[in-house]
C-alpha cells in the first residue's frame, strides 16, 4: 500500500517537473501559461491521492482532509490564470507574443 | 525493506520537485516581462506546496499538511494581487 502511495507521489512529481520544463522552454507567454497547469491539477491530485492512501494505511482509518487542498487548487488555478492572461492582454493589446 | 523502498521513492520525488523549482526559478529570473515572472512565482509556490506534501508523507507527520494548505492559500492571494496590479496599476482601488 505504501509503495503504491510513493509511486503515485513520484508520478505527480514527474508531472510537476514536465510542467516546469515547459515553462522554462516554450517561446511566448501565451504558450508558457499552459504547461504549469499540468503540475497544479493532475500533479497535485496524484500526490494528494498518494498522501491519502499513505496516511489512511498509517492511521488505519480513512483520511480525507487532503481533498481540501484539491478543491482549493481546482477552484483557484483558473481564476489566477484568467486574471494573469487578462493582465498580459491589457499590457500588450493586439499582440500575441508577450 | 519495503519502508526503505518507500523512503527512496519519495526522495526521488522530492528531487524531481526540486528540479522543477529550479526551472521555475530560471524563468522567474530570466522572464522577459513581468507577467512571465508572476507566472513563474505561481509555479514556484505550487511546487513548494507539493514538496511540503511529499516531505510530510516521508516523515509520517500530519503537521506538514497544514503548512501546505497555508502555502496554497497565500500563493493564490499573492498571484491574484500581482495580476490585479499588472492589470490596473493598483491592488486596492
N, CA and C atoms of all chains as a GROMACS GRO file, in nm:
protein
  573
    1UNK      N    1   0.083  -0.121   0.000
    1UNK     CA    2   0.000   0.000   0.000
    1UNK      C    3   0.086   0.125   0.000
    2UNK      N    4   0.189   0.126   0.087
    2UNK     CA    5   0.271   0.246   0.096
    2UNK      C    6   0.358   0.263  -0.028
    3UNK      N    7   0.396   0.148  -0.092
    3UNK     CA    8   0.473   0.159  -0.217
    3UNK      C    9   0.388   0.222  -0.326
    4UNK      N   10   0.260   0.185  -0.332
    4UNK     CA   11   0.170   0.245  -0.431
    4UNK      C   12   0.157   0.395  -0.407
    5UNK      N   13   0.150   0.435  -0.279
    5UNK     CA   14   0.140   0.578  -0.246
    5UNK      C   15   0.266   0.651  -0.291
    6UNK      N   16   0.384   0.589  -0.269
    6UNK     CA   17   0.509   0.653  -0.309
    6UNK      C   18   0.517   0.664  -0.462
    7UNK      N   19   0.469   0.561  -0.533
    7UNK     CA   20   0.472   0.567  -0.680
    7UNK      C   21   0.378   0.676  -0.731
    8UNK      N   22   0.261   0.691  -0.666
    8UNK     CA   23   0.170   0.800  -0.705
    8UNK      C   24   0.236   0.936  -0.684
    9UNK      N   25   0.306   0.951  -0.570
    9UNK     CA   26   0.376   1.078  -0.543
    9UNK      C   27   0.485   1.102  -0.646
   10UNK      N   28   0.554   0.994  -0.688
   10UNK     CA   29   0.659   1.007  -0.789
   10UNK      C   30   0.601   1.052  -0.922
   11UNK      N   31   0.485   0.994  -0.960
   11UNK     CA   32   0.420   1.034  -1.085
   11UNK      C   33   0.378   1.180  -1.079
   12UNK      N   34   0.326   1.224  -0.965
   12UNK     CA   35   0.288   1.363  -0.950
   12UNK      C   36   0.407   1.456  -0.961
   13UNK      N   37   0.520   1.416  -0.900
   13UNK     CA   38   0.641   1.498  -0.907
   13UNK      C   39   0.692   1.506  -1.050
   14UNK      N   40   0.680   1.396  -1.124
   14UNK     CA   41   0.723   1.395  -1.264
   14UNK      C   42   0.638   1.492  -1.346
   15UNK      N   43   0.506   1.494  -1.319
   15UNK     CA   44   0.418   1.587  -1.390
   15UNK      C   45   0.454   1.732  -1.358
   16UNK      N   46   0.486   1.760  -1.231
   16UNK     CA   47   0.527   1.896  -1.193
   16UNK      C   48   0.655   1.935  -1.266
   17UNK      N   49   0.748   1.837  -1.278
   17UNK     CA   50   0.874   1.865  -1.348
   17UNK      C   51   0.848   1.894  -1.495
   18UNK      N   52   0.760   1.816  -1.560
   18UNK     CA   53   0.728   1.840  -1.701
   18UNK      C   54   0.666   1.977  -1.719
   19UNK      N   55   0.578   2.016  -1.625
   19UNK     CA   56   0.516   2.147  -1.632
   19UNK      C   57   0.618   2.259  -1.622
   20UNK      N   58   0.713   2.246  -1.529
   20UNK     CA   59   0.814   2.350  -1.514
   20UNK      C   60   0.909   2.353  -1.632
   21UNK      N   61   0.935   2.234  -1.690
   21UNK     CA   62   1.020   2.228  -1.809
   21UNK      C   63   0.956   2.305  -1.923
   22UNK      N   64   0.824   2.286  -1.939
   22UNK     CA   65   0.752   2.361  -2.042
   22UNK      C   66   0.757   2.510  -2.015
   23UNK      N   67   0.744   2.548  -1.888
   23UNK     CA   68   0.751   2.690  -1.851
   23UNK      C   69   0.886   2.750  -1.886
   24UNK      N   70   0.993   2.671  -1.867
   24UNK     CA   71   1.127   2.724  -1.894
   24UNK      C   72   1.160   2.722  -2.043
   25UNK      N   73   1.100   2.628  -2.119
   25UNK     CA   74   1.145   2.605  -2.256
   25UNK      C   75   1.064   2.680  -2.362
   26UNK      N   76   0.932   2.694  -2.342
   26UNK     CA   77   0.848   2.743  -2.451
   26UNK      C   78   0.874   2.890  -2.482
   27UNK      N   79   0.831   2.931  -2.603
   27UNK     CA   80   0.876   3.059  -2.657
   27UNK      C   81   0.801   3.182  -2.613
   28UNK      N   82   0.666   3.182  -2.623
   28UNK     CA   83   0.592   3.304  -2.594
   28UNK      C   84   0.513   3.288  -2.464
   29UNK      N   85   0.465   3.401  -2.410
   29UNK     CA   86   0.395   3.398  -2.282
   29UNK      C   87   0.269   3.313  -2.290
   30UNK      N   88   0.194   3.326  -2.401
   30UNK     CA   89   0.066   3.254  -2.411
   30UNK      C   90   0.087   3.104  -2.425
   31UNK      N   91   0.203   3.062  -2.475
   31UNK     CA   92   0.237   2.919  -2.472
   31UNK      C   93   0.278   2.877  -2.332
   32UNK      N   94   0.348   2.967  -2.262
   32UNK     CA   95   0.401   2.932  -2.130
   32UNK      C   96   0.293   2.922  -2.024
   33UNK      N   97   0.173   2.980  -2.048
   33UNK     CA   98   0.067   2.972  -1.947
   33UNK      C   99   0.019   2.827  -1.931
   34UNK      N  100   0.022   2.749  -2.041
   34UNK     CA  101  -0.037   2.615  -2.036
   34UNK      C  102   0.038   2.512  -1.951
   35UNK      N  103   0.170   2.493  -1.968
   35UNK     CA  104   0.233   2.378  -1.900
   35UNK      C  105   0.224   2.375  -1.748
   36UNK      N  106   0.234   2.487  -1.674
   36UNK     CA  107   0.230   2.473  -1.527
   36UNK      C  108   0.100   2.414  -1.475
   37UNK      N  109  -0.009   2.426  -1.553
   37UNK     CA  110  -0.136   2.369  -1.506
   37UNK      C  111  -0.130   2.218  -1.495
   38UNK      N  112  -0.035   2.156  -1.568
   38UNK     CA  113  -0.014   2.011  -1.555
   38UNK      C  114   0.022   1.975  -1.412
   39UNK      N  115   0.113   2.055  -1.353
   39UNK     CA  116   0.152   2.028  -1.215
   39UNK      C  117   0.044   2.068  -1.116
   40UNK      N  118  -0.028   2.179  -1.145
   40UNK     CA  119  -0.127   2.226  -1.047
   40UNK      C  120  -0.249   2.136  -1.041
   41UNK      N  121  -0.288   2.074  -1.153
   41UNK     CA  122  -0.409   1.991  -1.148
   41UNK      C  123  -0.376   1.844  -1.125
   42UNK      N  124  -0.322   1.778  -1.229
   42UNK     CA  125  -0.302   1.633  -1.219
   42UNK      C  126  -0.188   1.598  -1.123
   43UNK      N  127  -0.079   1.679  -1.125
   43UNK     CA  128   0.032   1.650  -1.034
   43UNK      C  129  -0.010   1.660  -0.888
   44UNK      N  130  -0.081   1.771  -0.856
   44UNK     CA  131  -0.130   1.786  -0.718
   44UNK      C  132  -0.227   1.675  -0.682
   45UNK      N  133  -0.316   1.640  -0.776
   45UNK     CA  134  -0.415   1.536  -0.747
   45UNK      C  135  -0.347   1.403  -0.716
   46UNK      N  136  -0.244   1.366  -0.795
   46UNK     CA  137  -0.176   1.238  -0.773
   46UNK      C  138  -0.106   1.236  -0.638
   47UNK      N  139  -0.035   1.346  -0.605
   47UNK     CA  140   0.036   1.350  -0.476
   47UNK      C  141  -0.064   1.347  -0.361
   48UNK      N  142  -0.177   1.415  -0.377
   48UNK     CA  143  -0.278   1.415  -0.270
   48UNK      C  144  -0.338   1.276  -0.251
   49UNK      N  145  -0.365   1.205  -0.362
   49UNK     CA  146  -0.420   1.069  -0.351
   49UNK      C  147  -0.318   0.977  -0.283
   50UNK      N  148  -0.188   0.994  -0.321
   50UNK     CA  149  -0.083   0.916  -0.256
   50UNK      C  150  -0.076   0.944  -0.106
   51UNK      N  151  -0.089   1.073  -0.070
   51UNK     CA  152  -0.085   1.111   0.072
   51UNK      C  153  -0.205   1.054   0.148
   52UNK      N  154  -0.323   1.056   0.083
   52UNK     CA  155  -0.443   1.000   0.146
   52UNK      C  156  -0.427   0.850   0.170
   53UNK      N  157  -0.372   0.779   0.070
   53UNK     CA  158  -0.350   0.634   0.084
   53UNK      C  159  -0.253   0.605   0.197
   54UNK      N  160  -0.142   0.682   0.198
   54UNK     CA  161  -0.036   0.658   0.296
   54UNK      C  162  -0.085   0.683   0.439
   55UNK      N  163  -0.147   0.799   0.461
   55UNK     CA  164  -0.192   0.830   0.597
   55UNK      C  165  -0.311   0.743   0.637
   56UNK      N  166  -0.393   0.703   0.536
   56UNK     CA  167  -0.502   0.611   0.566
   56UNK      C  168  -0.451   0.476   0.613
   57UNK      N  169  -0.341   0.428   0.549
   57UNK     CA  170  -0.283   0.300   0.591
   57UNK      C  171  -0.210   0.314   0.724
   58UNK      N  172  -0.152   0.433   0.747
   58UNK     CA  173  -0.073   0.455   0.869
   58UNK      C  174  -0.163   0.463   0.993
   59UNK      N  175  -0.277   0.533   0.978
   59UNK     CA  176  -0.365   0.552   1.094
   59UNK      C  177  -0.481   0.454   1.092
   60UNK      N  178  -0.485   0.364   0.993
   60UNK     CA  179  -0.590   0.262   0.972
   60UNK      C  180  -0.731   0.320   0.989
   61UNK      N  181  -0.751   0.436   0.928
   61UNK     CA  182  -0.885   0.495   0.915
   61UNK      C  183  -0.882   0.584   0.792
   62UNK      N  184  -0.997   0.606   0.728
   62UNK     CA  185  -0.994   0.692   0.609
   62UNK      C  186  -0.954   0.836   0.642
   63UNK      N  187  -0.851   0.886   0.573
   63UNK     CA  188  -0.804   1.024   0.591
   63UNK      C  189  -0.845   1.103   0.467
   64UNK      N  190  -0.930   1.202   0.485
   64UNK     CA  191  -0.988   1.270   0.368
   64UNK      C  192  -0.956   1.419   0.363
   65UNK      N  193  -0.880   1.474   0.462
   65UNK     CA  194  -0.867   1.620   0.462
   65UNK      C  195  -0.780   1.672   0.348
   66UNK      N  196  -0.708   1.583   0.276
   66UNK     CA  197  -0.631   1.630   0.160
   66UNK      C  198  -0.723   1.680   0.047
   67UNK      N  199  -0.849   1.634   0.048
   67UNK     CA  200  -0.944   1.682  -0.053
   67UNK      C  201  -0.957   1.833  -0.048
   68UNK      N  202  -0.939   1.890   0.073
   68UNK     CA  203  -0.947   2.035   0.091
   68UNK      C  204  -0.852   2.109  -0.003
   69UNK      N  205  -0.724   2.064  -0.005
   69UNK     CA  206  -0.626   2.126  -0.094
   69UNK      C  207  -0.667   2.105  -0.240
   70UNK      N  208  -0.716   1.984  -0.272
   70UNK     CA  209  -0.755   1.955  -0.409
   70UNK      C  210  -0.865   2.048  -0.457
   71UNK      N  211  -0.970   2.063  -0.375
   71UNK     CA  212  -1.080   2.152  -0.413
   71UNK      C  213  -1.031   2.295  -0.426
   72UNK      N  214  -0.945   2.337  -0.331
   72UNK     CA  215  -0.895   2.474  -0.331
   72UNK      C  216  -0.813   2.502  -0.457
   73UNK      N  217  -0.722   2.410  -0.493
   73UNK     CA  218  -0.640   2.432  -0.612
   73UNK      C  219  -0.726   2.431  -0.738
   74UNK      N  220  -0.824   2.340  -0.744
   74UNK     CA  221  -0.911   2.334  -0.862
   74UNK      C  222  -0.990   2.463  -0.879
   75UNK      N  223  -1.030   2.524  -0.767
   75UNK     CA  224  -1.108   2.648  -0.778
   75UNK      C  225  -1.020   2.768  -0.810
   76UNK      N  226  -0.898   2.775  -0.752
   76UNK     CA  227  -0.821   2.898  -0.763
   76UNK      C  228  -0.734   2.906  -0.889
   77UNK      N  229  -0.686   2.793  -0.942
   77UNK     CA  230  -0.596   2.799  -1.057
   77UNK      C  231  -0.658   2.869  -1.178
   78UNK      N  232  -0.781   2.834  -1.221
   78UNK     CA  233  -0.838   2.906  -1.335
   78UNK      C  234  -0.855   3.055  -1.308
   79UNK      N  235  -0.892   3.091  -1.185
   79UNK     CA  236  -0.914   3.232  -1.152
   79UNK      C  237  -0.784   3.311  -1.170
   80UNK      N  238  -0.674   3.260  -1.112
   80UNK     CA  239  -0.548   3.335  -1.120
   80UNK      C  240  -0.497   3.343  -1.263
   81UNK      N  241  -0.509   3.232  -1.339
   81UNK     CA  242  -0.455   3.235  -1.475
   81UNK      C  243  -0.539   3.322  -1.567
   82UNK      N  244  -0.672   3.325  -1.545
   82UNK     CA  245  -0.756   3.417  -1.623
   82UNK      C  246  -0.716   3.562  -1.596
   83UNK      N  247  -0.696   3.595  -1.465
   83UNK     CA  248  -0.654   3.731  -1.430
   83UNK      C  249  -0.520   3.765  -1.494
   84UNK      N  250  -0.428   3.668  -1.491
   84UNK     CA  251  -0.293   3.693  -1.542
   84UNK      C  252  -0.294   3.714  -1.693
   85UNK      N  253  -0.371   3.630  -1.765
   85UNK     CA  254  -0.376   3.644  -1.911
   85UNK      C  255  -0.448   3.773  -1.949
   86UNK      N  256  -0.550   3.811  -1.868
   86UNK     CA  257  -0.617   3.937  -1.896
   86UNK      C  258  -0.520   4.055  -1.875
   87UNK      N  259  -0.436   4.044  -1.772
   87UNK     CA  260  -0.335   4.148  -1.748
   87UNK      C  261  -0.236   4.153  -1.863
   88UNK      N  262  -0.194   4.035  -1.914
   88UNK     CA  263  -0.099   4.032  -2.025
   88UNK      C  264  -0.160   4.094  -2.150
   89UNK      N  265  -0.289   4.065  -2.176
   89UNK     CA  266  -0.357   4.123  -2.292
   89UNK      C  267  -0.367   4.274  -2.277
   90UNK      N  268  -0.393   4.317  -2.153
   90UNK     CA  269  -0.406   4.460  -2.127
   90UNK      C  270  -0.273   4.532  -2.149
   91UNK      N  271  -0.164   4.465  -2.109
   91UNK     CA  272  -0.032   4.527  -2.122
   91UNK      C  273   0.015   4.532  -2.266
   92UNK      N  274  -0.035   4.441  -2.349
   92UNK     CA  275   0.011   4.437  -2.487
   92UNK      C  276  -0.106   4.412  -2.581
   93UNK      N  277  -0.190   4.509  -2.607
   93UNK     CA  278  -0.311   4.484  -2.685
   93UNK      C  279  -0.278   4.452  -2.831
   94UNK      N  280  -0.346   4.349  -2.884
   94UNK     CA  281  -0.333   4.316  -3.025
   94UNK      C  282  -0.215   4.231  -3.061
   95UNK      N  283  -0.121   4.215  -2.967
   95UNK     CA  284  -0.002   4.135  -2.998
   95UNK      C  285  -0.013   4.000  -2.929
   96UNK      N  286   0.041   3.896  -2.991
   96UNK     CA  287   0.029   3.762  -2.933
   96UNK      C  288   0.162   3.710  -2.881
   97UNK      N  289   0.273   3.781  -2.902
   97UNK     CA  290   0.398   3.734  -2.843
   97UNK      C  291   0.440   3.831  -2.732
   98UNK      N  292   0.410   3.785  -2.606
   98UNK     CA  293   0.437   3.872  -2.491
   98UNK      C  294   0.583   3.876  -2.464
   99UNK      N  295   1.254  -0.327   0.462
   99UNK     CA  296   1.281  -0.338   0.319
   99UNK      C  297   1.184  -0.253   0.239
  100UNK      N  298   1.055  -0.278   0.264
  100UNK     CA  299   0.954  -0.202   0.192
  100UNK      C  300   0.959  -0.054   0.233
  101UNK      N  301   0.992  -0.034   0.361
  101UNK     CA  302   0.998   0.104   0.408
  101UNK      C  303   1.114   0.180   0.345
  102UNK      N  304   1.226   0.108   0.321
  102UNK     CA  305   1.339   0.173   0.255
  102UNK      C  306   1.305   0.212   0.112
  103UNK      N  307   1.232   0.120   0.043
  103UNK     CA  308   1.190   0.150  -0.095
  103UNK      C  309   1.098   0.272  -0.096
  104UNK      N  310   1.007   0.276   0.002
  104UNK     CA  311   0.914   0.390   0.014
  104UNK      C  312   0.991   0.520   0.032
  105UNK      N  313   1.089   0.521   0.124
  105UNK     CA  314   1.166   0.643   0.150
  105UNK      C  315   1.249   0.682   0.028
  106UNK      N  316   1.306   0.583  -0.043
  106UNK     CA  317   1.388   0.614  -0.160
  106UNK      C  318   1.302   0.673  -0.272
  107UNK      N  319   1.182   0.615  -0.293
  107UNK     CA  320   1.093   0.667  -0.398
  107UNK      C  321   1.050   0.810  -0.366
  108UNK      N  322   1.021   0.835  -0.237
  108UNK     CA  323   0.980   0.971  -0.201
  108UNK      C  324   1.096   1.069  -0.212
  109UNK      N  325   1.219   1.022  -0.184
  109UNK     CA  326   1.335   1.110  -0.202
  109UNK      C  327   1.352   1.147  -0.348
  110UNK      N  328   1.329   1.048  -0.438
  110UNK     CA  329   1.337   1.075  -0.582
  110UNK      C  330   1.230   1.177  -0.622
  111UNK      N  331   1.109   1.161  -0.567
  111UNK     CA  332   1.001   1.256  -0.597
  111UNK      C  333   1.039   1.395  -0.551
  112UNK      N  334   1.100   1.405  -0.431
  112UNK     CA  335   1.142   1.535  -0.381
  112UNK      C  336   1.249   1.597  -0.470
  113UNK      N  337   1.340   1.512  -0.521
  113UNK     CA  338   1.445   1.560  -0.611
  113UNK      C  339   1.384   1.618  -0.738
  114UNK      N  340   1.284   1.546  -0.795
  114UNK     CA  341   1.220   1.593  -0.918
  114UNK      C  342   1.148   1.725  -0.894
  115UNK      N  343   1.080   1.738  -0.778
  115UNK     CA  344   1.010   1.863  -0.749
  115UNK      C  345   1.112   1.977  -0.730
  116UNK      N  346   1.225   1.945  -0.670
  116UNK     CA  347   1.329   2.045  -0.654
  116UNK      C  348   1.383   2.093  -0.788
  117UNK      N  349   1.398   1.999  -0.881
  117UNK     CA  350   1.442   2.034  -1.016
  117UNK      C  351   1.338   2.124  -1.085
  118UNK      N  352   1.210   2.091  -1.063
  118UNK     CA  353   1.102   2.174  -1.119
  118UNK      C  354   1.110   2.314  -1.062
  119UNK      N  355   1.143   2.326  -0.931
  119UNK     CA  356   1.155   2.459  -0.870
  119UNK      C  357   1.272   2.536  -0.930
  120UNK      N  358   1.382   2.466  -0.961
  120UNK     CA  359   1.497   2.534  -1.023
  120UNK      C  360   1.458   2.589  -1.160
  121UNK      N  361   1.381   2.509  -1.238
  121UNK     CA  362   1.339   2.556  -1.370
  121UNK      C  363   1.246   2.677  -1.359
  122UNK      N  364   1.154   2.673  -1.260
  122UNK     CA  365   1.065   2.788  -1.240
  122UNK      C  366   1.145   2.910  -1.196
  123UNK      N  367   1.250   2.888  -1.116
  123UNK     CA  368   1.336   2.999  -1.072
  123UNK      C  369   1.410   3.060  -1.190
  124UNK      N  370   1.452   2.973  -1.285
  124UNK     CA  371   1.517   3.022  -1.406
  124UNK      C  372   1.424   3.117  -1.482
  125UNK      N  373   1.297   3.076  -1.495
  125UNK     CA  374   1.203   3.162  -1.567
  125UNK      C  375   1.173   3.289  -1.486
  126UNK      N  376   1.173   3.276  -1.352
  126UNK     CA  377   1.149   3.393  -1.267
  126UNK      C  378   1.259   3.496  -1.284
  127UNK      N  379   1.385   3.451  -1.295
  127UNK     CA  380   1.496   3.544  -1.307
  127UNK      C  381   1.509   3.596  -1.449
  128UNK      N  382   1.478   3.513  -1.550
  128UNK     CA  383   1.505   3.548  -1.688
  128UNK      C  384   1.387   3.618  -1.753
  129UNK      N  385   1.262   3.567  -1.722
  129UNK     CA  386   1.138   3.604  -1.790
  129UNK      C  387   1.137   3.742  -1.848
  130UNK      N  388   1.114   3.756  -1.979
  130UNK     CA  389   1.132   3.889  -2.040
  130UNK      C  390   1.039   3.994  -1.983
  131UNK      N  391   0.918   3.956  -1.944
  131UNK     CA  392   0.825   4.059  -1.897
  131UNK      C  393   0.770   4.022  -1.759
  132UNK      N  394   0.697   4.117  -1.700
  132UNK     CA  395   0.651   4.099  -1.562
  132UNK      C  396   0.553   3.982  -1.551
  133UNK      N  397   0.468   3.962  -1.654
  133UNK     CA  398   0.370   3.852  -1.643
  133UNK      C  399   0.438   3.716  -1.642
  134UNK      N  400   0.553   3.703  -1.711
  134UNK     CA  401   0.630   3.578  -1.706
  134UNK      C  402   0.680   3.552  -1.565
  135UNK      N  403   0.724   3.659  -1.498
  135UNK     CA  404   0.777   3.644  -1.362
  135UNK      C  405   0.665   3.605  -1.265
  136UNK      N  406   0.546   3.665  -1.282
  136UNK     CA  407   0.434   3.630  -1.194
  136UNK      C  408   0.394   3.484  -1.215
  137UNK      N  409   0.392   3.441  -1.342
  137UNK     CA  410   0.359   3.301  -1.372
  137UNK      C  411   0.461   3.206  -1.311
  138UNK      N  412   0.590   3.244  -1.318
  138UNK     CA  413   0.694   3.160  -1.260
  138UNK      C  414   0.681   3.154  -1.108
  139UNK      N  415   0.643   3.266  -1.046
  139UNK     CA  416   0.624   3.269  -0.900
  139UNK      C  417   0.509   3.177  -0.860
  140UNK      N  418   0.401   3.178  -0.941
  140UNK     CA  419   0.287   3.090  -0.916
  140UNK      C  420   0.329   2.943  -0.922
  141UNK      N  421   0.405   2.908  -1.027
  141UNK     CA  422   0.455   2.770  -1.040
  141UNK      C  423   0.545   2.734  -0.923
  142UNK      N  424   0.627   2.831  -0.880
  142UNK     CA  425   0.721   2.806  -0.770
  142UNK      C  426   0.647   2.773  -0.640
  143UNK      N  427   0.538   2.846  -0.611
  143UNK     CA  428   0.470   2.817  -0.485
  143UNK      C  429   0.393   2.686  -0.493
  144UNK      N  430   0.340   2.652  -0.611
  144UNK     CA  431   0.272   2.521  -0.623
  144UNK      C  432   0.372   2.408  -0.602
  145UNK      N  433   0.493   2.424  -0.660
  145UNK     CA  434   0.597   2.321  -0.641
  145UNK      C  435   0.640   2.313  -0.495
  146UNK      N  436   0.646   2.429  -0.428
  146UNK     CA  437   0.683   2.427  -0.285
  146UNK      C  438   0.577   2.354  -0.204
  147UNK      N  439   0.451   2.373  -0.241
  147UNK     CA  440   0.341   2.302  -0.172
  147UNK      C  441   0.354   2.151  -0.192
  148UNK      N  442   0.385   2.109  -0.315
  148UNK     CA  443   0.400   1.966  -0.343
  148UNK      C  444   0.519   1.908  -0.267
  149UNK      N  445   0.627   1.988  -0.257
  149UNK     CA  446   0.746   1.942  -0.183
  149UNK      C  447   0.713   1.921  -0.037
  150UNK      N  448   0.631   2.014   0.018
  150UNK     CA  449   0.589   2.003   0.158
  150UNK      C  450   0.505   1.876   0.178
  151UNK      N  451   0.415   1.848   0.084
  151UNK     CA  452   0.330   1.728   0.096
  151UNK      C  453   0.415   1.601   0.090
  152UNK      N  454   0.513   1.600  -0.003
  152UNK     CA  455   0.598   1.480  -0.016
  152UNK      C  456   0.682   1.460   0.109
  153UNK      N  457   0.732   1.570   0.166
  153UNK     CA  458   0.810   1.559   0.289
  153UNK      C  459   0.724   1.512   0.406
  154UNK      N  460   0.598   1.559   0.410
  154UNK     CA  461   0.507   1.514   0.514
  154UNK      C  462   0.478   1.365   0.504
  155UNK      N  463   0.465   1.315   0.379
  155UNK     CA  464   0.445   1.170   0.360
  155UNK      C  465   0.566   1.093   0.409
  156UNK      N  466   0.686   1.148   0.384
  156UNK     CA  467   0.808   1.076   0.420
  156UNK      C  468   0.825   1.067   0.571
  157UNK      N  469   0.795   1.178   0.641
  157UNK     CA  470   0.810   1.174   0.786
  157UNK      C  471   0.692   1.108   0.855
  158UNK      N  472   0.576   1.100   0.787
  158UNK     CA  473   0.459   1.040   0.850
  158UNK      C  474   0.393   1.131   0.952
  159UNK      N  475   0.420   1.263   0.945
  159UNK     CA  476   0.357   1.358   1.036
  159UNK      C  477   0.248   1.433   0.961
  160UNK      N  478   0.134   1.455   1.026
  160UNK     CA  479   0.027   1.527   0.962
  160UNK      C  480   0.047   1.677   0.964
  161UNK      N  481   0.152   1.722   1.032
  161UNK     CA  482   0.176   1.865   1.052
  161UNK      C  483   0.202   1.938   0.920
  162UNK      N  484   0.272   1.870   0.827
  162UNK     CA  485   0.312   1.936   0.703
  162UNK      C  486   0.195   1.961   0.610
  163UNK      N  487   0.083   1.887   0.633
  163UNK     CA  488  -0.036   1.913   0.553
  163UNK      C  489  -0.085   2.056   0.574
  164UNK      N  490  -0.086   2.100   0.700
  164UNK     CA  491  -0.134   2.236   0.729
  164UNK      C  492  -0.042   2.340   0.667
  165UNK      N  493   0.089   2.314   0.671
  165UNK     CA  494   0.184   2.407   0.608
  165UNK      C  495   0.156   2.417   0.458
  166UNK      N  496   0.128   2.301   0.394
  166UNK     CA  497   0.098   2.301   0.251
  166UNK      C  498  -0.030   2.379   0.222
  167UNK      N  499  -0.129   2.364   0.309
  167UNK     CA  500  -0.256   2.436   0.292
  167UNK      C  501  -0.233   2.588   0.300
  168UNK      N  502  -0.152   2.630   0.397
  168UNK     CA  503  -0.125   2.774   0.413
  168UNK      C  504  -0.048   2.827   0.293
  169UNK      N  505   0.052   2.749   0.244
  169UNK     CA  506   0.128   2.792   0.125
  169UNK      C  507   0.035   2.808   0.006
  170UNK      N  508  -0.057   2.712  -0.013
  170UNK     CA  509  -0.151   2.720  -0.124
  170UNK      C  510  -0.238   2.844  -0.117
  171UNK      N  511  -0.292   2.874   0.003
  171UNK     CA  512  -0.381   2.989   0.017
  171UNK      C  513  -0.306   3.120  -0.004
  172UNK      N  514  -0.189   3.136   0.059
  172UNK     CA  515  -0.114   3.261   0.045
  172UNK      C  516  -0.065   3.280  -0.098
  173UNK      N  517  -0.030   3.168  -0.164
  173UNK     CA  518   0.014   3.177  -0.303
  173UNK      C  519  -0.096   3.226  -0.393
  174UNK      N  520  -0.217   3.176  -0.371
  174UNK     CA  521  -0.332   3.223  -0.452
  174UNK      C  522  -0.352   3.372  -0.434
  175UNK      N  523  -0.352   3.416  -0.307
  175UNK     CA  524  -0.376   3.558  -0.280
  175UNK      C  525  -0.267   3.645  -0.344
  176UNK      N  526  -0.140   3.601  -0.333
  176UNK     CA  527  -0.031   3.683  -0.386
  176UNK      C  528  -0.037   3.689  -0.538
  177UNK      N  529  -0.064   3.575  -0.604
  177UNK     CA  530  -0.071   3.578  -0.750
  177UNK      C  531  -0.188   3.663  -0.799
  178UNK      N  532  -0.303   3.652  -0.731
  178UNK     CA  533  -0.419   3.734  -0.770
  178UNK      C  534  -0.388   3.881  -0.751
  179UNK      N  535  -0.319   3.916  -0.641
  179UNK     CA  536  -0.287   4.057  -0.616
  179UNK      C  537  -0.190   4.110  -0.721
  180UNK      N  538  -0.088   4.027  -0.757
  180UNK     CA  539   0.010   4.071  -0.858
  180UNK      C  540  -0.055   4.088  -0.995
  181UNK      N  541  -0.146   3.994  -1.030
  181UNK     CA  542  -0.214   4.005  -1.159
  181UNK      C  543  -0.302   4.128  -1.161
  182UNK      N  544  -0.368   4.157  -1.048
  182UNK     CA  545  -0.452   4.278  -1.039
  182UNK      C  546  -0.366   4.402  -1.052
  183UNK      N  547  -0.247   4.397  -0.994
  183UNK     CA  548  -0.157   4.512  -1.005
  183UNK      C  549  -0.114   4.534  -1.149
  184UNK      N  550  -0.083   4.424  -1.221
  184UNK     CA  551  -0.044   4.438  -1.362
  184UNK      C  552  -0.160   4.490  -1.446
  185UNK      N  553  -0.282   4.450  -1.405
  185UNK     CA  554  -0.399   4.489  -1.484
  185UNK      C  555  -0.434   4.635  -1.463
  186UNK      N  556  -0.425   4.684  -1.338
  186UNK     CA  557  -0.480   4.815  -1.305
  186UNK      C  558  -0.375   4.916  -1.261
  187UNK      N  559  -0.258   4.867  -1.216
  187UNK     CA  560  -0.160   4.960  -1.162
  187UNK      C  561  -0.178   4.984  -1.015
  188UNK      N  562  -0.288   4.926  -0.956
  188UNK     CA  563  -0.313   4.938  -0.814
  188UNK      C  564  -0.372   4.806  -0.766
  189UNK      N  565  -0.348   4.768  -0.641
  189UNK     CA  566  -0.405   4.644  -0.590
  189UNK      C  567  -0.544   4.667  -0.534
  190UNK      N  568  -0.558   4.771  -0.449
  190UNK     CA  569  -0.688   4.804  -0.391
  190UNK      C  570  -0.726   4.943  -0.440
  191UNK      N  571  -0.839   4.950  -0.509
  191UNK     CA  572  -0.880   5.080  -0.563
  191UNK      C  573  -0.984   5.144  -0.472
   0.00000   0.00000   0.00000
